Amino acid sequence: MLKKVLFLPNLSLEHLEKANHFLKAAKNEIESNFFDISISNSYYCMLHSAKSLLLLSNESPKTHKGVILLLRQKSEELGIENSVARTMSKLLDQRLEIDYEVGIQMPSEAAAKQAVKDAEEFLKKSKKIIKEKQK
C-alpha cells in the first residue's frame, strides 16, 4: 500500500536519526561478534534512509517490499544508484532468514562488515540529498 504524504522535513530527519541509531547498533554488534544482528540493523538503517528519501517525493510506502520497489522506481529522480534497491532487497532476504529460520549458517564477519559499509554509504548519500533539497 502506498500512502501519499506532504514532504515534512522533520519526519524525514526523524527517519535519518533512526537510520543513524541502527547504523551505530550494527557497528557495535560486529564488535560483539553478533554478525547476524549487525546485518539486521544494517538493513533497518537502509530502510529508514530510504523512507527519508521517499518523503521527498511525498511517498510513504507501508511495507518493506513497497519501500524497495518505490526506491527502485524513483532512484534516478532521487539521485541514487539503482543498485541501492538491489542491496536493500538482498539485506531484507538475509534479515528474514536470520530472524525467522533455524538451522542456518550464521553470516560471517566479512558479510556483516559489507552490510555496514553499504548501509553507511547509503545513509551518507541520503543525508546529502536531503540537505540539498532543504536549501
C-alpha positions, 0 to 999 in steps of 0.5 A: 500500500502506498500512502501519499504524504506532504514532504515534512522535513522533520519526519524525514530527519526523524527517519535519518536519526533512526537510520543513524541509531541502527547504523551505530547498533550494527557497528557495535554488534560486529564488535560483539561478534553478533554478525547476524544482528549487525546485518539486521540493523544494517538493513533497518538503517537502509530502510529508514534512509530510504523512507527519508528519501521517499518523503521527498517525493511525498511517498510513504510506502507501508511495507518493506517490499513497497519501500524497495520497489518505490526506491527502485522506481524513483532512484534516478529522480532521487539521485541514487544508484539503482543498485541501492534497491538491489542491496536493500532487497538482498539485506531484507532476504538475509534479515528474514532468514536470520530472524525467522529460520533455524538451522542456518549458517550464521553470516560471517564477519566479512558479510556483516562488515559489507552490510555496514559499509553499504548501509553507511554509504547509503545513509551518507548519500541520503543525508546529502540529498536531503540537505540539498533539497532543504536549501 
